[in-house]
Amino acid sequence: MAVYMISYDIKVKDSFEYKPLYEAIKGISGYWCWPLESVWFVDTTTLDANDIMERLRPFLTIKDKGGDVIIIRRCLKEGDG
C-alpha cells in the first residue's frame, strides 16, 4: 500500500466545479481522507503519483504560469526517509 497526499490550489474559484474533482479523487481508491479544504490523502496499491496526476488532469486548468497547481506526494512511514 502507498498513501499519497494530494494538495491543490484552484486559481479561478468562481467558475470551478469542485464536485467532479472530489469524485475523481475519491475514485482513486476506496480509502481516502479529506482533512483540510484543499488536502486529501488516498491509499492505493495500484497507482503511483503519475497515474494519479493523469486521472486528475482533466479536472484542472494547468498552465506553465497562472493555472491551477497540484502537488501529489507519496507519504513515507516514519524512518523510511
C-alpha positions in Angstrom: 0.0 0.0 0.0 1.0 3.6 -0.6 -0.5 6.7 0.8 -0.4 9.8 -1.4 -1.1 13.4 -0.3 -2.9 15.4 -2.9 -2.9 19.2 -2.4 -4.2 21.7 -4.9 -4.7 25.5 -5.4 -7.5 26.4 -7.8 -6.8 29.8 -9.3 -10.3 30.7 -10.7 -12.5 29.6 -7.9 -15.7 31.5 -9.1 -16.3 29.2 -12.1 -14.6 26.0 -10.8 -16.7 22.9 -10.3 -15.3 21.1 -7.3 -17.6 18.1 -7.2 -16.1 16.4 -10.3 -12.6 16.8 -8.9 -13.7 15.4 -5.5 -15.3 12.4 -7.1 -12.2 11.8 -9.2 -10.0 11.9 -6.0 -12.4 9.5 -4.2 -12.4 7.2 -7.2 -8.6 6.7 -6.9 -9.2 4.3 -4.0 -11.9 3.3 -1.6 -9.6 4.6 1.2 -9.3 8.3 1.4 -9.3 11.2 3.9 -10.1 14.9 3.4 -8.6 16.6 6.5 -8.3 20.1 5.0 -10.1 22.1 2.3 -7.5 21.5 -0.4 -5.7 18.5 1.0 -6.6 14.8 0.5 -4.9 11.5 1.4 -5.6 8.4 -0.7 -4.3 4.9 -0.1 -3.7 2.9 -3.3 -2.0 -0.4 -4.1 -2.0 0.1 -7.9 -1.3 3.7 -8.7 1.7 5.9 -8.5 1.9 9.7 -8.5 2.0 9.9 -12.3 -1.1 7.7 -12.6 -2.9 9.9 -10.1 -2.0 13.0 -12.0 -3.3 11.6 -15.2 -6.6 10.8 -13.5 -6.9 14.3 -12.1 -5.5 16.4 -15.0 -8.9 16.6 -16.9 -10.4 18.4 -13.9 -7.7 21.1 -13.6 -6.5 24.0 -15.7 -2.8 23.6 -15.5 -0.6 26.1 -17.4 3.1 27.0 -17.1 2.1 30.2 -15.3 -1.2 31.3 -13.8 -3.0 28.0 -13.9 -4.1 25.6 -11.1 -1.4 24.0 -9.1 -1.4 20.4 -7.8 1.1 18.5 -5.6 1.0 14.8 -5.4 3.4 13.3 -2.9 3.9 9.8 -1.6 3.9 9.7 2.2 6.5 7.5 3.9 6.4 5.7 7.2 8.5 7.2 9.9 12.0 6.1 9.5 11.6 5.4 5.8 13.2 8.5 4.5 
